Amino acid sequence: METYQQFINGALVDSHSAEWIEVENPYTNEIVARAPKGDECDADRAVAAAKAAQPAWAKWAPVARAAYLKKFAQLIRDNRVELARTLASEQAKIMPLAQVEIDVTAEYFDYYAGWARIYEGEIINSDDPRENILLFQKPIGVVAGICPWNFPFFVMARKVAPSLLAGCTTIIKPSSNTPATTFAFARLAASLDLPAGVLNIISGSGATMGKALVRHPDVDMVSLTGSVEAGQEILRDAADKVMKTSLELGGKAPAIVFPDADLDLAVSGVTDSRLIYSGQVCNCCERVYVHASIYDEFVAKLKASFEAAAYGDPFADPAPAYSSQIDAAQLEKIDAMVQRAVAAGAEVVTGGGPADLGSGYFYQPTLLAGATQDSEIVQKEVFGPVLPIVKWDDYDQVIADANDVEYGLTSSIFTTNVNTVMQAIKDLNFGETYVNREHFEGIQGFHAGWRKSGIGGADGKHGLYEYLQSQVVYVRY
């Protein structure tokens, strides 16, 4: 069993706390690693290191800072298989998807390294002919990044790469469910000559360490990927400091299937968008609206697709479609939502309950018909392989229903009519809309939600500018 240390001020060090987080393999139910259950003292040490390192780091040329992002990328590629196995073990992510996460994380560091010579300020016209107005972009300072358990390695890079390139120093707190891969990366980073304090990785509970980081007077920004409830708590704590926050929270993504859609393409896209990583993805398709004229045919095809989706050992070859839920609490939450939906009148088309494979926390691929728009299963995030199907026949009404949730992260439409595409894009109120494809964003885009799905965003140019603040200078001559 692997035992990890905190990564503070450029070194792997013991935690101030004597407590440990036990990391469970959700498929085998075995404890595969332990990480420090750090406390406020660990948070203080990490923040002090980051604060001390930040002024000098900000003075480095962006290309010099970018050189370390390239080194991170190479370290990841040199250890890609071992890192993928660690990731698959700590969260029951099927190996092909775990390997994709590791490889895209390396690409992500390289991508932001490429921004070193691209991001820029502005020259603004002045009303005074003897004056120039200059807008500079400067780093925010010390950033705390709080990461989720579903894509722990990639989201770590989502917070580290742009913040370090911008000249910020960073403290990462991985989820207590999945700290192992991030700490394996910390071991690799410790071998570099990265200036001490620029990057710190510490683990502990959200209630203790997470809160200590958010409330710390020397933390200038918090970036969280997590639940709506966690985001609301951070906003309350950040309000006293008037501190910038960037929050990616929950989602309840609709997919709208129009009568002229390629049904096989739509079925494939919806299946992939619902079952990826056991449905435990923020931008997953969480509800599907199908036109009445194709409803029966679509449901039959989707039922066959769901029933063909295998689930099991994440290390199996060939790999199943998905593996275990992250833990028993998640499995129980999913099943409780399904049972309440059935009690409220929804019909189980396929699935409908947990699956006993001898170990792990498995839920069957589940389709529910007949749920109403105001029902919990249509309104609230399930975060599991469960999909309600809603019939529609009026465009204005289906758009209103699609928008009628408290979330606003992603959405999708399936149609072969370009006019429908352009109109629906205009009418859907979501941070992302996918057309005739699965829900999965690109690193050069901008992953940002509306409403309770978050504030700010990540990826691309706009993701970099999250970690910069402007200084406008008026130069009269």
C-alpha positions in Angstrom: 0.0 0.0 0.0 1.3 3.4 -1.0 1.8 6.1 1.7 2.0 9.7 0.6 3.4 12.8 2.1 2.4 16.5 1.8 4.3 18.5 -0.9 5.1 21.9 0.7 7.7 24.4 -0.2 9.4 22.1 -2.7 9.7 19.1 -0.5 7.8 16.0 0.5 7.1 16.4 4.2 5.2 14.7 6.9 1.8 16.2 7.9 1.4 18.1 11.1 -1.5 15.8 11.7 -1.2 12.2 12.8 -4.4 11.2 11.0 -4.7 9.5 7.6 -7.1 9.3 4.7 -7.6 5.7 3.6 -8.0 5.5 -0.2 -10.4 2.8 -1.2 -10.4 1.0 -4.6 -14.2 1.3 -5.3 -14.2 -1.9 -7.4 -12.3 -4.2 -5.1 -13.2 -2.4 -1.8 -9.6 -2.7 -0.8 -7.5 0.1 0.7 -4.9 0.8 -1.8 -3.2 4.0 -0.4 -3.2 6.4 2.4 -2.7 10.2 2.3 -2.3 12.7 5.1 -5.4 14.0 6.7 -3.9 17.4 7.1 -5.0 20.2 9.3 -4.9 24.0 9.6 -1.2 23.9 10.3 -0.5 22.2 7.0 -2.6 24.8 5.2 -0.7 27.6 7.0 2.6 26.1 6.0 1.6 25.7 2.3 0.1 29.2 2.1 3.2 30.7 3.7 5.4 29.0 1.2 3.3 30.1 -1.7 3.2 33.7 -0.5 6.9 33.9 0.0 7.6 32.4 -3.5 5.0 34.5 -5.4 6.8 37.9 -5.8 9.9 36.3 -7.4 7.9 33.9 -9.5 5.8 36.8 -10.9 9.1 38.5 -12.1 10.1 35.5 -14.2 9.5 35.8 -17.9 6.4 33.9 -18.9 8.5 31.7 -21.2 10.6 30.7 -18.2 7.5 29.8 -16.2 6.2 27.9 -19.2 9.4 25.7 -19.2 8.2 24.1 -16.0 4.8 23.3 -17.5 6.7 21.5 -20.3 8.7 19.6 -17.7 5.5 18.6 -16.0 4.1 17.3 -19.3 7.2 15.2 -19.9 7.2 13.7 -16.4 3.6 12.7 -16.9 4.3 11.1 -20.3 7.4 9.3 -18.9 5.2 7.7 -16.2 1.8 7.6 -18.1 1.0 3.9 -17.6 1.8 3.9 -13.9 -0.2 7.0 -13.3 -3.1 5.6 -15.2 -3.1 2.4 -13.1 -3.0 4.5 -9.9 -5.9 6.6 -11.2 -8.0 3.5 -12.2 -7.3 1.9 -8.8 -8.3 4.8 -6.6 -11.5 5.6 -8.5 -12.6 2.6 -10.5 -12.3 4.5 -13.8 -11.9 2.1 -16.7 -8.3 1.9 -17.9 -8.8 3.4 -21.4 -10.5 6.5 -19.8 -7.9 6.7 -17.1 -5.2 6.7 -19.7 -7.0 9.4 -21.7 -7.1 11.5 -18.6 -3.4 11.1 -18.0 -2.5 11.8 -21.6 -4.8 14.9 -21.9 -3.3 16.2 -18.6 0.1 16.2 -20.2 -1.3 17.9 -23.3 -2.9 20.5 -21.0 0.4 21.5 -19.5 1.9 21.8 -23.0 -1.1 23.8 -24.3 -0.7 26.4 -21.6 3.0 26.5 -22.0 2.2 27.7 -25.5 0.4 30.7 -24.2 3.6 32.2 -22.7 4.2 34.5 -25.7 0.5 35.0 -26.6 -1.4 36.5 -23.7 -1.2 40.3 -23.7 -2.4 43.6 -22.4 -3.8 46.5 -24.4 -3.2 50.1 -25.5 -6.3 52.2 -25.1 -6.9 55.5 -26.9 -6.9 58.5 -24.6 -9.0 61.7 -25.0 -5.8 63.6 -24.3 -3.5 63.7 -27.4 -0.5 63.8 -25.0 -1.4 60.7 -23.1 -1.2 56.9 -23.5 -3.4 54.5 -21.6 -1.8 51.1 -21.0 -3.6 48.0 -19.6 -1.3 45.4 -18.0 -2.2 41.9 -17.0 -0.7 40.8 -13.7 -1.0 37.7 -11.6 -3.6 37.6 -8.9 -1.2 36.1 -6.3 -1.7 33.0 -4.2 -4.3 30.6 -5.6 -5.9 27.7 -3.7 -7.3 25.0 -6.1 -9.8 22.5 -4.6 -10.2 19.5 -6.9 -13.0 16.9 -7.3 -12.8 13.1 -7.2 -14.2 12.4 -10.7 -11.4 13.8 -12.8 -8.8 14.5 -10.1 -5.7 14.5 -12.2 -7.0 16.6 -15.2 -8.7 19.1 -12.9 -5.5 19.5 -11.0 -3.8 20.6 -14.2 -6.7 22.8 -15.0 -5.9 24.8 -11.9 -2.1 24.5 -11.9 -1.2 25.2 -15.6 -2.9 28.6 -16.1 -2.2 29.8 -12.6 1.6 29.1 -12.7 1.9 30.5 -16.2 0.2 33.7 -15.1 2.7 34.1 -12.4 0.6 32.9 -9.5 1.7 30.4 -6.9 -0.6 27.5 -6.2 -1.8 25.2 -3.4 -3.8 22.2 -4.6 -6.1 20.2 -2.3 -7.2 16.9 -3.9 -10.4 15.2 -3.0 -10.2 12.9 0.0 -11.7 10.1 -2.2 -8.9 10.3 -4.8 -5.7 11.9 -3.7 -3.3 9.2 -4.8 -2.6 10.1 -8.5 -2.1 13.8 -7.5 0.4 12.8 -4.9 2.1 10.5 -7.3 2.5 13.6 -9.5 3.8 15.5 -6.5 6.6 12.9 -6.1 7.6 13.5 -9.7 7.4 17.3 -9.3 9.7 17.1 -6.3 12.4 15.8 -8.5 12.5 19.1 -10.5 14.3 22.3 -9.8 11.0 24.2 -9.6 11.4 27.1 -7.1 10.3 26.1 -3.6 6.7 27.2 -2.8 5.5 27.8 -6.3 3.4 24.6 -6.2 2.2 22.9 -3.1 -0.1 19.8 -2.8 -1.8 19.0 0.5 -4.6 16.8 1.5 -7.2 17.0 4.2 -10.9 17.2 4.8 -12.9 20.0 3.1 -14.4 21.0 6.5 -10.9 21.5 8.0 -8.2 22.1 5.4 -10.5 23.4 2.6 -12.1 25.9 4.9 -8.6 27.0 6.2 -7.4 27.7 2.7 -10.5 29.6 1.7 -10.5 31.7 4.9 -6.7 32.3 4.9 -5.9 36.0 4.6 -3.0 35.3 2.3 -5.0 33.4 -0.3 -6.0 35.7 -3.1 -8.2 33.4 -5.1 -10.0 30.1 -4.8 -10.8 27.8 -7.7 -13.2 25.0 -6.9 -14.6 22.1 -8.9 -17.2 20.4 -6.8 -20.8 20.5 -5.6 -23.2 23.4 -5.5 -23.2 23.1 -1.7 -19.4 23.3 -1.6 -19.5 26.3 -3.9 -22.1 28.1 -1.8 -20.0 27.5 1.3 -16.9 28.9 -0.4 -18.8 32.0 -1.5 -19.9 32.6 2.1 -16.4 32.3 3.4 -14.9 34.4 0.5 -17.4 37.2 1.1 -15.6 38.4 4.2 -12.4 38.8 2.2 -14.1 40.0 -1.0 -11.9 37.4 -2.7 -12.2 36.2 -6.3 -13.6 32.7 -6.8 -13.9 30.5 -9.8 -16.4 27.8 -9.4 -17.4 24.8 -11.5 -20.4 23.2 -9.8 -23.1 20.8 -10.8 -25.0 20.2 -14.0 -28.3 18.8 -15.3 -27.6 18.8 -19.0 -30.5 18.3 -21.5 -30.2 16.6 -24.8 -32.9 17.5 -27.3 -33.6 15.0 -30.1 -35.4 16.5 -33.1 -37.6 14.5 -35.5 -35.0 14.8 -38.3 -32.1 13.6 -36.2 -29.9 10.7 -37.2 -31.2 8.4 -34.6 -28.3 6.0 -34.5 -25.9 9.0 -34.0 -28.2 10.5 -31.3 -28.4 7.2 -29.5 -24.6 6.8 -29.6 -24.1 10.4 -28.4 -26.6 10.2 -25.6 -25.3 6.8 -24.4 -21.7 8.0 -24.4 -22.7 11.2 -22.7 -24.6 9.4 -19.9 -22.5 6.3 -19.1 -19.0 7.8 -19.3 -17.3 7.1 -15.9 -20.5 5.6 -14.5 -22.4 8.9 -15.1 -20.2 10.7 -12.6 -19.3 13.6 -14.9 -20.5 17.2 -14.4 -21.2 17.7 -18.1 -23.0 14.3 -18.6 -26.3 14.2 -20.4 -28.7 14.1 -17.4 -32.1 14.2 -19.2 -33.2 13.6 -22.8 -36.1 15.2 -24.6 -37.3 13.2 -27.6 -39.8 14.4 -30.2 -43.1 12.5 -30.1 -42.9 11.4 -33.8 -39.7 9.4 -33.1 -40.1 8.7 -29.4 -40.9 5.0 -29.6 -38.2 4.2 -32.1 -35.6 6.2 -30.2 -36.5 4.7 -26.8 -36.2 1.2 -28.3 -32.8 1.9 -29.7 -31.6 3.6 -26.6 -32.8 0.7 -24.4 -30.8 -1.7 -26.6 -27.8 0.5 -26.3 -28.0 0.8 -22.5 -28.6 -3.0 -22.2 -25.5 -3.7 -24.3 -23.3 -1.5 -22.1 -21.1 -3.8 -20.0 -19.9 -2.8 -16.5 -17.3 -4.4 -14.3 -13.6 -4.6 -13.7 -11.9 -1.3 -14.7 -8.7 -3.3 -15.7 -10.6 -5.8 -17.9 -9.5 -6.3 -21.5 -11.6 -5.5 -23.4 -12.7 -2.7 -21.1 -16.4 -2.4 -20.0 -18.3 0.7 -20.7 -17.9 1.7 -17.1 -17.1 0.4 -13.6 -18.1 1.1 -10.0 -19.6 4.3 -8.5 -17.1 6.1 -6.3 -18.5 4.8 -3.0 -21.5 3.3 -1.1 -22.9 6.8 -0.4 -23.1 7.6 -4.0 -24.7 4.3 -4.9 -27.3 4.8 -2.2 -28.1 8.3 -3.4 -28.6 7.2 -7.0 -30.9 4.4 -6.0 -32.9 6.5 -3.7 -33.5 9.0 -6.5 -34.6 6.2 -8.8 -37.0 4.7 -6.3 -38.5 8.1 -5.6 -39.0 8.7 -9.3 -40.8 5.3 -9.7 -43.0 6.0 -6.7 -43.9 9.4 -8.3 -45.0 7.6 -11.5 -41.9 7.1 -13.7 -41.6 3.8 -15.6 -38.4 1.8 -15.6 -37.5 1.0 -19.2 -34.4 -0.9 -18.3 -32.2 -1.2 -15.2 -33.6 0.4 -12.1 -31.4 -0.8 -9.3 -27.9 -1.7 -8.0 -26.1 -4.6 -9.5 -24.3 -7.2 -7.3 -21.0 -8.2 -8.8 -19.5 -9.5 -5.6 -17.6 -6.3 -5.0 -17.8 -2.7 -5.9 -20.7 -0.2 -6.0 -22.5 -0.9 -9.3 -25.7 0.6 -10.6 -27.4 -0.8 -13.7 -27.7 1.4 -16.8 -31.1 2.8 -16.2 -33.7 4.5 -18.4 -36.9 6.1 -16.9 -39.9 7.1 -19.0 -42.9 9.2 -17.9 -41.2 11.5 -15.4 -42.7 15.0 -15.3 -40.8 18.2 -15.8 -41.1 19.3 -12.2 -40.0 15.9 -10.8 -36.8 15.5 -8.8 -35.3 13.1 -11.4 -35.6 15.7 -14.1 -34.6 18.7 -12.0 -31.8 17.4 -9.7 -28.4 16.1 -10.6 -28.2 12.3 -10.4 -24.5 11.8 -11.1 -25.0 8.1 -12.0 -25.9 5.9 -15.0 -29.6 7.0 -14.9 -31.4 8.9 -17.6 -35.0 10.2 -17.6 -36.6 10.4 -21.1 -39.3 13.1 -21.7 -41.5 13.3 -24.8 -42.1 16.6 -26.5 -44.0 18.0 -29.5 -43.7 21.8 -29.3 -40.4 23.6 -29.9 -41.0 26.6 -27.6 -42.0 24.3 -24.8 -39.1 21.9 -25.1 -36.7 24.9 -25.1 -38.4 26.3 -22.0 -38.2 22.8 -20.3 -34.6 22.4 -21.2 -33.8 25.8 -19.6 -36.0 25.2 -16.6 -33.4 23.9 -14.1 -31.2 25.6 -11.6 -28.1 24.4 -13.4 -26.6 25.7 -16.7 -23.4 23.9 -17.6 -23.9 21.9 -20.8 -26.6 20.9 -23.3 -26.9 19.2 -26.6 -29.1 18.9 -29.7 -29.5 16.3 -32.4 -30.8 17.5 -35.8 -29.8 17.6 -39.4 -31.4 21.0 -40.0 -28.9 23.9 -39.8 -31.7 26.4 -39.1 -32.8 24.3 -36.1 -29.2 24.2 -35.0 -28.8 28.0 -35.1 -32.1 28.7 -33.5 -31.6 26.3 -30.6 -28.1 27.5 -30.0 -29.6 31.0 -29.6 -32.4 29.8 -27.3 -30.5 27.5 -25.0 -29.2 29.1 -21.8 -26.1 27.0 -21.0 -22.4 27.6 -21.0 -21.8 24.8 -23.6 -24.0 23.3 -26.3 -22.9 20.3 -28.3 -24.5 19.6 -31.7 -24.7 16.0 -33.0 -22.0 14.7 -30.6 -21.3 13.6 -27.1 -20.8 16.0 -24.2 -17.0 16.4 -23.8 -15.2 19.7 -24.0 -11.9 20.7 -25.6 -8.9 22.2 -23.8 -8.9 25.2 -26.1 -12.6 26.1 -25.4 -14.0 27.6 -22.3 -15.8 25.4 -19.8 -18.1 27.6 -17.9 -21.6 27.3 -16.5 -24.6 29.5 -16.0 -26.8 29.8 -12.9 -25.9 27.4 -10.1 -23.4 25.6 -12.3 -20.8 28.1 -11.4 -18.9 31.4 -11.7 -16.0 31.9 -14.1 -14.6 29.0 -16.0 -11.6 27.0 -17.3 -9.7 26.2 -20.4 -8.5 28.2 -23.4 -7.6 31.9 -23.4 -10.4 32.8 -21.0 -9.3 30.2 -18.6 -5.9 31.8 -18.4 -7.3 35.3 -17.8 -9.1 33.9 -14.7 -5.8 34.1 -13.0 -4.8 37.6 -14.1 -6.0 41.0 -13.0 -5.7 44.3 -14.8 -3.7 47.4 -14.0 -4.5 50.5 -16.1 -1.7 53.1 -16.4 -2.2 56.6 -17.7 1.0 58.0 -19.1 0.9 61.8 -19.8 3.9 63.3 -21.6 
